[in-house]
Amino acid sequence: MIHIDASGKRALVMGVTNARSLGWAIASKLSEAGAELAFSYQGERLEAELAKLTRDRPATPLYQVDVTREDELDALFAALRETWGTFDYLVHAIAFAPREAMEGRYVDTRRGDWLTALEVSAYSLVAAAQRAEPLMGAGGAMVTLTYYAAEKVVPKYNVMGVAKSALEASVRYLAYDLGKKGVRVNAVSAGPVKTVAARSIPGFMKMYKRFAAVAPLGTAITQEEVGNLGLFLLSPLAAGITGETVYVDAGFHVMGMDLEE
């Protein structure tokens, strides 16, 4: 079995809400590999949850950050510079769209909901990368979380699919910009997983069951599988990979049509 050693590495994980979050799945694997972690979260109500998740590491830095606020992002990275000086990995696990924008037709999306979804779900990666760049050197890496709806229509995903498309394009452009200093940027495209965020999508359970029926491996995806891929993409084992959207979806994305009953 291949063991990834992340001892001496430092990682900022943005967007964990609870133990079922995909960001936490990646963070857990980083921790098991020996990395030192810091977390940012949105809203005071999530601080207690993160404190509980990190109770075995009581000195873990926790920062409250609203990614739509420039001053709070500035304060986060200023604090990291003071605490760590530099760091190695950035995990971006942030996405949001108003529920109203995912319940009806995409054509009826309101301007404000569209802008909110794109700002929180896509621009936040760019904003974080801007501030992380001066603190990261060669061998650094960033990973974000995307979904198949970025390239194919998934009913009810609506504006979030458009936001994920923008996120994946941003990964490619950031990979180009940051590659000059040896920092890699990739996206993990996971199949449906029973997270709090996923359950807020109208019709998610129907989607979840259909996924397993169609995917070549005939199974759902686990948080651990997502965590393993995230750790791999951040690690030196993926040193030649950047600007990619890498799937962990039991092969679902290769299917064009399923004729079996």
Backbone as CSV, one residue per row, in Angstrom:
resi,resn,N_x,N_y,N_z,CA_x,CA_y,CA_z,C_x,C_y,C_z
1,MET,0.847,-1.196,0.000,0.000,0.000,0.000,0.884,1.248,0.000
2,ILE,0.579,2.199,-0.871,1.353,3.432,-0.958,0.967,4.350,0.197
3,HIS,1.973,4.864,0.888,1.727,5.777,1.997,2.215,7.167,1.612
4,ILE,1.352,8.146,1.755,1.719,9.529,1.483,2.094,10.201,2.791
5,ASP,3.271,10.753,2.830,3.764,11.426,4.036,3.668,12.936,3.842
6,ALA,2.782,13.552,4.597,2.624,15.008,4.523,3.166,15.691,5.774
7,SER,4.056,15.005,6.476,4.670,15.593,7.673,5.406,16.885,7.298
8,GLY,5.206,17.905,8.109,5.850,19.181,7.844,5.088,20.063,6.877
9,LYS,4.008,19.569,6.322,3.194,20.356,5.405,2.066,21.041,6.169
10,ARG,1.628,22.176,5.631,0.543,22.935,6.243,-0.552,23.157,5.211
11,ALA,-1.802,22.994,5.650,-2.922,23.095,4.721,-4.044,23.943,5.304
12,LEU,-4.564,24.840,4.489,-5.766,25.593,4.834,-6.943,24.912,4.153
13,VAL,-7.957,24.560,4.942,-9.158,23.918,4.416,-10.326,24.876,4.605
14,MET,-10.949,25.267,3.501,-12.016,26.258,3.528,-13.366,25.599,3.221
15,GLY,-14.340,25.780,4.111,-15.695,25.377,3.789,-16.234,24.145,4.476
16,VAL,-15.539,23.589,5.452,-16.062,22.414,6.157,-17.249,22.831,7.026
17,THR,-18.337,22.056,6.949,-19.513,22.327,7.775,-19.744,21.259,8.842
18,ASN,-19.427,20.000,8.507,-19.603,18.920,9.483,-18.787,17.708,9.040
19,ALA,-18.941,16.605,9.757,-18.121,15.419,9.505,-18.418,14.750,8.168
20,ARG,-19.539,15.069,7.546,-19.878,14.466,6.259,-19.444,15.331,5.075
21,SER,-18.886,16.499,5.360,-18.434,17.387,4.287,-17.288,16.760,3.511
22,LEU,-17.279,16.976,2.212,-16.180,16.451,1.401,-14.877,17.168,1.739
23,GLY,-14.974,18.423,2.144,-13.772,19.122,2.597,-13.173,18.459,3.823
24,TRP,-14.033,17.965,4.716,-13.543,17.259,5.891,-12.931,15.917,5.497
25,ALA,-13.480,15.274,4.474,-12.917,14.006,4.002,-11.472,14.199,3.557
26,ILE,-11.212,15.284,2.835,-9.838,15.571,2.392,-8.980,15.977,3.585
27,ALA,-9.536,16.807,4.468,-8.796,17.244,5.640,-8.381,16.056,6.509
28,SER,-9.277,15.091,6.647,-8.978,13.915,7.468,-7.801,13.137,6.905
29,LYS,-7.779,12.993,5.591,-6.669,12.271,4.956,-5.368,13.047,5.093
30,LEU,-5.434,14.359,4.982,-4.241,15.179,5.188,-3.722,15.023,6.615
31,SER,-4.643,15.027,7.557,-4.256,14.874,8.954,-3.615,13.515,9.208
32,GLU,-4.224,12.452,8.654,-3.665,11.111,8.811,-2.259,11.029,8.222
33,ALA,-2.013,11.826,7.171,-0.701,11.819,6.526,0.312,12.690,7.260
34,GLY,-0.148,13.398,8.299,0.779,14.170,9.120,0.778,15.664,8.909
35,ALA,-0.124,16.175,8.053,-0.138,17.610,7.778,-0.722,18.397,8.943
36,GLU,-0.268,19.623,9.094,-0.828,20.568,10.060,-1.946,21.323,9.365
37,LEU,-3.099,21.481,10.027,-4.276,22.038,9.375,-4.738,23.336,10.019
38,ALA,-5.369,24.161,9.206,-6.140,25.317,9.668,-7.440,25.308,8.872
39,PHE,-8.499,25.842,9.461,-9.805,25.828,8.808,-10.423,27.216,8.790
40,SER,-11.153,27.491,7.718,-12.017,28.668,7.714,-13.447,28.184,7.586
41,TYR,-14.361,28.927,8.177,-15.770,28.542,8.174,-16.622,29.795,8.036
42,GLN,-17.863,29.598,7.620,-18.763,30.730,7.400,-19.857,30.711,8.462
43,GLY,-19.861,31.694,9.333,-20.908,31.800,10.332,-20.532,31.197,11.672
44,GLU,-20.940,31.874,12.728,-20.581,31.463,14.083,-21.117,30.074,14.441
45,ARG,-22.262,29.708,13.879,-22.868,28.424,14.262,-21.982,27.239,13.884
46,LEU,-21.071,27.423,12.924,-20.210,26.319,12.491,-18.945,26.186,13.337
47,GLU,-18.658,27.186,14.147,-17.432,27.131,14.939,-17.457,25.965,15.917
48,ALA,-18.592,25.754,16.576,-18.696,24.664,17.554,-18.506,23.318,16.885
49,GLU,-19.046,23.156,15.665,-18.906,21.897,14.943,-17.443,21.630,14.587
50,LEU,-16.756,22.655,14.115,-15.345,22.485,13.779,-14.499,22.250,15.027
51,ALA,-14.845,22.920,16.097,-14.113,22.705,17.345,-14.257,21.249,17.796
52,LYS,-15.439,20.692,17.603,-15.663,19.289,17.960,-14.868,18.360,17.052
53,LEU,-14.852,18.670,15.756,-14.134,17.824,14.801,-12.625,17.849,15.047
54,THR,-12.134,18.968,15.534,-10.683,19.118,15.729,-10.276,18.993,17.195
55,ARG,-11.137,18.424,18.024,-10.844,18.364,19.466,-9.572,17.572,19.779
56,ASP,-9.207,16.637,18.875,-7.964,15.887,19.112,-6.731,16.728,18.808
57,ARG,-6.959,17.852,18.132,-5.884,18.797,17.846,-6.336,20.172,18.313
58,PRO,-6.354,20.419,19.604,-6.944,21.639,20.155,-6.273,22.934,19.711
59,ALA,-5.065,22.870,19.203,-4.368,24.089,18.774,-4.653,24.436,17.306
60,THR,-5.545,23.682,16.652,-5.842,23.924,15.240,-6.472,25.303,15.058
61,PRO,-5.893,26.166,14.216,-6.477,27.493,13.990,-7.817,27.401,13.258
62,LEU,-8.812,28.124,13.766,-10.134,28.198,13.152,-10.455,29.666,12.890
63,TYR,-10.829,29.987,11.641,-11.081,31.374,11.272,-12.475,31.511,10.672
64,GLN,-13.239,32.462,11.197,-14.545,32.750,10.615,-14.364,33.689,9.428
65,VAL,-14.841,33.262,8.259,-14.646,34.052,7.045,-15.878,33.974,6.150
66,ASP,-16.406,35.116,5.796,-17.422,35.221,4.747,-16.669,35.542,3.463
67,VAL,-16.671,34.620,2.499,-15.838,34.795,1.306,-16.332,35.898,0.380
68,THR,-17.496,36.474,0.661,-17.956,37.609,-0.137,-17.426,38.929,0.419
69,ARG,-16.670,38.850,1.518,-16.131,40.054,2.147,-14.618,40.089,2.007
70,GLU,-14.140,41.079,1.274,-12.707,41.223,1.021,-11.926,41.388,2.328
71,ASP,-12.478,42.151,3.262,-11.736,42.414,4.490,-11.544,41.143,5.316
72,GLU,-12.548,40.249,5.306,-12.423,39.020,6.070,-11.438,38.053,5.413
73,LEU,-11.411,38.026,4.093,-10.408,37.226,3.397,-9.006,37.767,3.668
74,ASP,-8.866,39.082,3.613,-7.564,39.696,3.905,-7.100,39.330,5.318
75,ALA,-8.027,39.385,6.265,-7.678,39.086,7.653,-7.267,37.625,7.818
76,LEU,-7.944,36.718,7.105,-7.600,35.292,7.180,-6.159,35.054,6.754
77,PHE,-5.790,35.564,5.600,-4.452,35.276,5.079,-3.375,36.067,5.813
78,ALA,-3.735,37.212,6.369,-2.788,37.933,7.222,-2.513,37.121,8.484
79,ALA,-3.568,36.498,9.018,-3.399,35.669,10.216,-2.551,34.438,9.910
80,LEU,-2.760,33.842,8.748,-1.958,32.685,8.363,-0.489,33.069,8.188
81,ARG,-0.250,34.232,7.607,1.132,34.692,7.444,1.799,34.866,8.808
82,GLU,1.038,35.413,9.762,1.597,35.635,11.102,1.810,34.313,11.838
83,THR,0.872,33.368,11.654,0.935,32.094,12.384,1.929,31.128,11.759
84,TRP,1.876,31.016,10.431,2.678,30.009,9.736,3.827,30.595,8.917
85,GLY,3.647,31.807,8.445,4.626,32.356,7.504,4.281,31.935,6.086
86,THR,4.406,30.638,5.818,4.023,30.081,4.523,3.182,28.828,4.770
87,PHE,2.513,28.378,3.716,1.823,27.095,3.808,1.852,26.413,2.449
88,ASP,1.414,25.151,2.406,1.636,24.312,1.233,0.386,23.982,0.423
89,TYR,-0.732,23.776,1.106,-1.924,23.275,0.416,-3.148,24.125,0.749
90,LEU,-3.998,24.279,-0.254,-5.281,24.953,-0.076,-6.385,24.022,-0.560
91,VAL,-7.344,23.753,0.308,-8.516,22.949,-0.050,-9.723,23.876,-0.058
92,HIS,-10.338,24.030,-1.217,-11.488,24.920,-1.388,-12.744,24.057,-1.505
93,ALA,-13.591,24.106,-0.488,-14.808,23.282,-0.465,-16.016,24.169,-0.190
94,ILE,-16.150,25.206,-0.990,-17.169,26.235,-0.767,-18.106,26.313,-1.967
95,ALA,-19.403,26.231,-1.718,-20.394,26.382,-2.778,-21.730,26.762,-2.151
96,PHE,-22.484,27.605,-2.847,-23.807,27.992,-2.366,-24.611,28.588,-3.506
97,ALA,-25.895,28.249,-3.533,-26.871,28.914,-4.397,-28.182,28.952,-3.627
98,PRO,-28.924,30.038,-3.715,-30.226,30.090,-3.045,-31.119,28.948,-3.521
99,ARG,-31.835,28.329,-2.602,-32.666,27.181,-2.948,-33.672,27.515,-4.050
100,GLU,-34.194,28.748,-4.027,-35.175,29.136,-5.029,-34.620,29.002,-6.445
101,ALA,-33.307,29.185,-6.573,-32.681,29.114,-7.896,-32.504,27.680,-8.371
102,MET,-32.768,26.707,-7.502,-32.576,25.307,-7.862,-33.893,24.533,-7.881
103,GLU,-34.992,25.197,-7.611,-36.279,24.512,-7.544,-37.065,24.597,-8.844
104,GLY,-36.863,25.653,-9.605,-37.643,25.836,-10.824,-36.831,25.586,-12.075
105,ARG,-37.063,26.427,-13.092,-36.335,26.321,-14.355,-35.125,27.255,-14.333
106,TYR,-34.063,26.837,-15.006,-32.879,27.696,-15.053,-33.197,29.020,-15.731
107,VAL,-34.052,28.997,-16.735,-34.373,30.215,-17.476,-35.006,31.279,-16.581
108,ASP,-35.541,30.870,-15.450,-36.182,31.812,-14.537,-35.246,32.309,-13.431
109,THR,-33.967,31.977,-13.533,-33.011,32.398,-12.502,-32.967,33.913,-12.385
110,ARG,-33.052,34.396,-11.169,-32.981,35.830,-10.929,-31.530,36.306,-10.903
111,ARG,-31.326,37.547,-11.315,-29.974,38.108,-11.393,-29.228,37.978,-10.064
112,GLY,-29.882,38.354,-8.979,-29.220,38.312,-7.685,-28.804,36.908,-7.292
113,ASP,-29.660,35.914,-7.553,-29.330,34.531,-7.222,-28.172,34.025,-8.076
114,TRP,-28.162,34.409,-9.348,-27.080,34.003,-10.263,-25.747,34.566,-9.774
115,LEU,-25.754,35.864,-9.430,-24.522,36.508,-8.984,-24.031,35.910,-7.667
116,THR,-24.947,35.611,-6.762,-24.568,35.000,-5.481,-23.910,33.647,-5.699
117,ALA,-24.548,32.809,-6.527,-24.008,31.468,-6.781,-22.617,31.530,-7.397
118,LEU,-22.422,32.417,-8.360,-21.117,32.519,-9.031,-20.056,33.111,-8.110
119,GLU,-20.447,34.089,-7.310,-19.464,34.706,-6.417,-18.995,33.734,-5.346
120,VAL,-19.951,33.075,-4.685,-19.583,32.196,-3.580,-18.932,30.905,-4.081
121,SER,-19.464,30.339,-5.150,-19.031,29.006,-5.577,-17.824,29.004,-6.504
122,ALA,-17.596,30.091,-7.228,-16.497,30.123,-8.201,-15.482,31.217,-7.898
123,TYR,-15.947,32.461,-7.746,-14.979,33.533,-7.526,-14.221,33.363,-6.220
124,SER,-14.835,32.714,-5.235,-14.151,32.546,-3.952,-12.837,31.793,-4.104
125,LEU,-12.752,30.872,-5.072,-11.481,30.190,-5.316,-10.443,31.172,-5.837
126,VAL,-10.852,32.037,-6.759,-9.931,33.040,-7.307,-9.466,33.983,-6.195
127,ALA,-10.411,34.433,-5.382,-10.078,35.357,-4.296,-9.113,34.718,-3.304
128,ALA,-9.329,33.441,-3.002,-8.428,32.738,-2.081,-7.054,32.538,-2.715
129,ALA,-7.031,32.191,-3.993,-5.761,31.962,-4.678,-4.930,33.240,-4.752
130,GLN,-5.582,34.380,-4.968,-4.878,35.662,-4.999,-4.080,35.872,-3.719
131,ARG,-4.721,35.587,-2.609,-4.122,35.842,-1.303,-3.171,34.733,-0.873
132,ALA,-3.422,33.522,-1.380,-2.560,32.391,-1.026,-1.246,32.418,-1.797
133,GLU,-1.264,32.944,-3.000,-0.084,32.890,-3.864,1.192,33.390,-3.196
134,PRO,1.183,34.538,-2.516,2.431,35.005,-1.899,2.934,34.110,-0.769
135,LEU,2.061,33.244,-0.241,2.426,32.397,0.895,2.773,30.975,0.475
136,MET,2.698,30.685,-0.821,2.949,29.334,-1.303,4.129,29.336,-2.269
137,GLY,4.911,28.252,-2.218,6.053,28.128,-3.107,5.982,26.875,-3.946
138,ALA,7.076,26.563,-4.622,7.137,25.373,-5.469,6.772,24.137,-4.664
139,GLY,5.938,23.297,-5.250,5.460,22.113,-4.552,4.115,22.331,-3.895
140,GLY,3.646,23.574,-3.884,2.332,23.868,-3.329,1.230,23.382,-4.262
141,ALA,0.033,23.227,-3.700,-1.076,22.725,-4.517,-2.411,23.187,-3.948
142,MET,-3.362,23.351,-4.844,-4.732,23.714,-4.479,-5.689,22.690,-5.067
143,VAL,-6.742,22.386,-4.327,-7.783,21.471,-4.792,-9.141,22.080,-4.476
144,THR,-10.051,22.004,-5.439,-11.423,22.436,-5.217,-12.370,21.290,-5.575
145,LEU,-13.638,21.463,-5.253,-14.634,20.418,-5.468,-15.658,20.851,-6.501
146,THR,-15.863,19.998,-7.500,-16.811,20.304,-8.553,-17.766,19.127,-8.743
147,TYR,-18.562,19.174,-9.810,-19.556,18.132,-10.050,-19.847,18.069,-11.554
148,TYR,-20.268,16.903,-12.008,-20.539,16.597,-13.414,-21.503,17.589,-14.075
149,ALA,-22.363,18.227,-13.276,-23.317,19.194,-13.828,-22.615,20.414,-14.419
150,ALA,-21.301,20.522,-14.238,-20.549,21.599,-14.868,-20.512,21.440,-16.381
151,GLU,-20.656,20.212,-16.877,-20.562,19.986,-18.318,-21.785,19.357,-18.950
152,LYS,-22.654,18.742,-18.154,-23.891,18.164,-18.665,-25.057,18.650,-17.817
153,VAL,-26.240,18.708,-18.424,-27.415,19.178,-17.691,-27.841,18.151,-16.647
154,VAL,-27.939,18.594,-15.411,-28.506,17.799,-14.330,-29.719,18.579,-13.828
155,PRO,-30.928,18.144,-14.163,-32.121,18.892,-13.759,-32.128,19.207,-12.274
156,LYS,-32.537,20.421,-11.963,-32.617,20.965,-10.608,-31.275,21.462,-10.076
157,TYR,-30.169,21.160,-10.757,-28.889,21.707,-10.310,-28.749,23.147,-10.783
158,ASN,-29.334,23.432,-11.942,-29.530,24.786,-12.437,-28.301,25.684,-12.318
159,VAL,-28.440,26.812,-11.620,-27.376,27.813,-11.583,-26.093,27.274,-10.941
160,MET,-26.227,26.258,-10.096,-25.012,25.691,-9.502,-24.177,24.979,-10.557
161,GLY,-24.820,24.393,-11.567,-24.075,23.794,-12.673,-23.266,24.836,-13.421
162,VAL,-23.862,26.010,-13.619,-23.157,27.110,-14.283,-21.992,27.583,-13.409
163,ALA,-22.226,27.655,-12.106,-21.154,28.061,-11.194,-20.004,27.062,-11.209
164,LYS,-20.320,25.773,-11.267,-19.269,24.755,-11.317,-18.505,24.825,-12.643
165,SER,-19.183,25.182,-13.723,-18.481,25.382,-15.002,-17.462,26.507,-14.873
166,ALA,-17.877,27.595,-14.244,-16.962,28.720,-14.033,-15.815,28.309,-13.115
167,LEU,-16.117,27.480,-12.127,-15.080,27.000,-11.207,-14.041,26.173,-11.956
168,GLU,-14.492,25.269,-12.806,-13.555,24.419,-13.546,-12.714,25.239,-14.518
169,ALA,-13.316,26.236,-15.162,-12.533,27.115,-16.036,-11.501,27.889,-15.224
170,SER,-11.888,28.322,-14.028,-10.958,29.044,-13.158,-9.781,28.164,-12.764
171,VAL,-10.044,26.877,-12.529,-8.958,25.943,-12.212,-7.915,25.943,-13.324
172,ARG,-8.363,25.925,-14.557,-7.421,25.891,-15.678,-6.613,27.187,-15.773
173,TYR,-7.279,28.321,-15.626,-6.572,29.592,-15.725,-5.640,29.805,-14.530
174,LEU,-6.074,29.404,-13.344,-5.200,29.513,-12.177,-3.990,28.588,-12.308
175,ALA,-4.221,27.397,-12.874,-3.109,26.466,-13.080,-2.054,27.094,-13.992
176,TYR,-2.507,27.806,-15.000,-1.575,28.475,-15.921,-0.786,29.569,-15.195
177,ASP,-1.497,30.407,-14.442,-0.836,31.516,-13.754,0.124,31.038,-12.675
178,LEU,-0.332,30.103,-11.854,0.448,29.696,-10.686,1.485,28.633,-11.005
179,GLY,1.342,27.993,-12.145,2.325,26.975,-12.528,3.719,27.535,-12.687
180,LYS,3.807,28.820,-12.964,5.112,29.458,-13.153,5.952,29.450,-11.874
181,LYS,5.285,29.343,-10.736,6.037,29.266,-9.480,5.928,27.880,-8.844
182,GLY,5.467,26.914,-9.636,5.448,25.534,-9.174,4.263,25.148,-8.320
183,VAL,3.187,25.949,-8.358,1.974,25.640,-7.602,0.943,25.039,-8.552
184,ARG,0.386,23.906,-8.169,-0.587,23.200,-9.000,-2.011,23.470,-8.520
185,VAL,-2.983,23.421,-9.454,-4.393,23.654,-9.130,-5.232,22.614,-9.865
186,ASN,-6.038,21.855,-9.124,-6.879,20.821,-9.724,-8.255,20.794,-9.066
187,ALA,-9.181,20.118,-9.727,-10.541,19.965,-9.205,-10.881,18.493,-9.078
188,VAL,-11.569,18.153,-8.005,-12.103,16.809,-7.796,-13.582,16.839,-8.160
189,SER,-13.969,16.012,-9.128,-15.382,15.913,-9.506,-15.940,14.627,-8.926
190,ALA,-16.678,14.762,-7.833,-17.187,13.598,-7.118,-18.619,13.283,-7.529
191,GLY,-18.946,11.998,-7.506,-20.333,11.604,-7.688,-21.147,12.038,-6.489
192,PRO,-22.472,11.865,-6.550,-23.319,12.283,-5.433,-22.943,11.583,-4.124
193,VAL,-22.782,12.359,-3.077,-22.482,11.858,-1.739,-23.484,12.503,-0.786
194,LYS,-23.918,11.757,0.207,-24.939,12.257,1.130,-24.349,13.255,2.115
195,THR,-24.149,14.470,1.644,-23.699,15.553,2.505,-24.885,16.473,2.783
196,VAL,-24.713,17.376,3.745,-25.769,18.341,4.051,-26.064,19.206,2.824
197,ALA,-25.013,19.633,2.138,-25.192,20.476,0.959,-25.942,19.727,-0.138
198,ALA,-25.596,18.465,-0.357,-26.243,17.687,-1.414,-27.723,17.482,-1.128
199,ARG,-28.060,17.250,0.128,-29.449,17.000,0.483,-30.332,18.225,0.276
200,SER,-29.722,19.389,0.131,-30.506,20.600,-0.127,-30.905,20.733,-1.591
201,ILE,-30.346,19.862,-2.448,-30.684,19.888,-3.876,-32.018,19.181,-4.077
202,PRO,-32.999,19.822,-4.693,-34.286,19.164,-4.923,-34.111,17.867,-5.709
203,GLY,-34.708,16.786,-5.235,-34.636,15.504,-5.938,-33.324,14.776,-5.778
204,PHE,-32.530,15.146,-4.762,-31.208,14.540,-4.621,-31.266,13.021,-4.449
205,MET,-32.159,12.518,-3.620,-32.183,11.081,-3.353,-32.527,10.287,-4.611
206,LYS,-33.385,10.822,-5.448,-33.682,10.169,-6.728,-32.432,10.129,-7.591
207,MET,-31.698,11.242,-7.617,-30.440,11.318,-8.356,-29.431,10.314,-7.811
208,TYR,-29.351,10.237,-6.495,-28.390,9.361,-5.821,-28.629,7.897,-6.196
209,LYS,-29.883,7.474,-6.170,-30.214,6.082,-6.484,-29.965,5.782,-7.961
210,ARG,-30.294,6.727,-8.828,-30.085,6.523,-10.263,-28.599,6.434,-10.595
211,PHE,-27.803,7.213,-9.899,-26.358,7.226,-10.114,-25.771,5.828,-9.957
212,ALA,-26.090,5.177,-8.849,-25.534,3.851,-8.586,-26.001,2.829,-9.605
213,ALA,-27.208,3.013,-10.134,-27.742,2.074,-11.114,-27.052,2.205,-12.465
214,VAL,-26.581,3.395,-12.786,-25.983,3.658,-14.104,-24.463,3.534,-14.102
215,ALA,-23.803,3.915,-13.017,-22.342,3.919,-12.969,-21.771,2.526,-13.246
216,PRO,-20.712,2.430,-14.043,-20.117,1.128,-14.370,-19.773,0.279,-13.147
217,LEU,-19.327,0.886,-12.081,-18.992,0.115,-10.883,-20.223,-0.259,-10.066
218,GLY,-21.377,0.314,-10.432,-22.627,-0.050,-9.786,-22.714,0.289,-8.320
219,THR,-22.056,1.355,-7.924,-22.027,1.691,-6.503,-21.970,3.196,-6.311
220,ALA,-22.345,3.630,-5.124,-22.220,5.040,-4.783,-20.785,5.349,-4.381
221,ILE,-20.502,6.630,-4.240,-19.172,7.093,-3.869,-19.138,7.374,-2.373
222,THR,-18.010,7.131,-1.752,-17.864,7.389,-0.318,-17.016,8.633,-0.068
223,GLN,-17.200,9.195,1.107,-16.359,10.324,1.503,-14.882,9.936,1.484
224,GLU,-14.580,8.714,1.889,-13.185,8.284,1.936,-12.551,8.291,0.549
225,GLU,-13.305,7.880,-0.465,-12.770,7.874,-1.829,-12.472,9.291,-2.303
226,VAL,-13.338,10.225,-1.939,-13.089,11.628,-2.283,-11.855,12.137,-1.541
227,GLY,-11.753,11.791,-0.263,-10.595,12.208,0.521,-9.293,11.667,-0.032
228,ASN,-9.308,10.415,-0.458,-8.101,9.806,-1.025,-7.645,10.535,-2.286
229,LEU,-8.604,10.880,-3.154,-8.235,11.579,-4.390,-7.713,12.973,-4.077
230,GLY,-8.362,13.658,-3.143,-7.887,14.984,-2.770,-6.468,14.950,-2.247
231,LEU,-6.182,13.995,-1.362,-4.829,13.859,-0.817,-3.827,13.568,-1.929
232,PHE,-4.173,12.670,-2.838,-3.279,12.341,-3.950,-2.952,13.578,-4.784
233,LEU,-3.978,14.354,-5.146,-3.755,15.516,-6.005,-2.927,16.593,-5.319
234,LEU,-2.996,16.671,-4.002,-2.178,17.635,-3.279,-0.745,17.159,-3.107
235,SER,-0.551,15.849,-3.101,0.743,15.256,-2.765,1.724,15.281,-3.936
236,PRO,3.010,15.027,-3.662,4.017,14.944,-4.724,3.758,13.821,-5.725
237,LEU,2.922,12.839,-5.370,2.595,11.778,-6.328,1.889,12.333,-7.558
238,ALA,1.266,13.497,-7.419,0.566,14.137,-8.535,1.354,15.328,-9.067
239,ALA,2.663,15.295,-8.912,3.505,16.447,-9.261,3.363,16.896,-10.711
240,GLY,2.982,15.997,-11.605,2.853,16.364,-13.016,1.432,16.682,-13.435
241,ILE,0.522,16.830,-12.480,-0.893,17.037,-12.801,-1.335,18.416,-12.338
242,THR,-1.825,19.222,-13.260,-2.394,20.521,-12.905,-3.402,20.948,-13.964
243,GLY,-4.352,21.782,-13.540,-5.388,22.272,-14.444,-6.436,21.239,-14.798
244,GLU,-6.476,20.133,-14.061,-7.356,19.016,-14.409,-8.602,18.957,-13.524
245,THR,-9.670,18.415,-14.117,-10.835,17.984,-13.361,-10.777,16.469,-13.328
246,VAL,-10.565,15.909,-12.152,-10.368,14.462,-12.001,-11.608,13.866,-11.341
247,TYR,-12.163,12.835,-11.971,-13.423,12.249,-11.513,-13.207,11.135,-10.499
248,VAL,-14.045,11.136,-9.477,-14.174,9.996,-8.585,-15.685,9.750,-8.488
249,ASP,-16.198,9.005,-9.469,-17.651,8.849,-9.599,-18.051,7.458,-10.075
250,ALA,-17.222,6.468,-9.776,-17.515,5.081,-10.160,-17.696,4.932,-11.668
251,GLY,-17.156,5.888,-12.438,-17.228,5.821,-13.895,-18.485,6.406,-14.500
252,PHE,-19.336,7.033,-13.693,-20.620,7.548,-14.194,-20.436,8.476,-15.390
253,HIS,-19.401,9.321,-15.355,-19.256,10.346,-16.403,-18.903,9.763,-17.771
254,VAL,-18.515,8.496,-17.844,-18.203,7.916,-19.156,-19.443,7.402,-19.870
255,MET,-20.564,7.331,-19.179,-21.781,6.758,-19.751,-22.511,7.756,-20.632
256,GLY,-22.971,7.307,-21.797,-23.780,8.128,-22.660,-25.248,7.741,-22.585
257,MET,-25.501,6.444,-22.414,-26.867,5.949,-22.345,-26.871,4.618,-21.618
258,ASP,-27.894,4.367,-20.854,-28.045,3.111,-20.135,-29.335,2.452,-20.603
259,LEU,-29.214,1.300,-21.258,-30.393,0.623,-21.808,-30.855,-0.541,-20.954
260,GLU,-30.139,-0.826,-19.872,-30.525,-1.956,-19.030,-31.663,-1.553,-18.090
261,GLU,-32.550,-2.504,-17.867,-33.658,-2.283,-16.928,-33.166,-2.512,-15.500
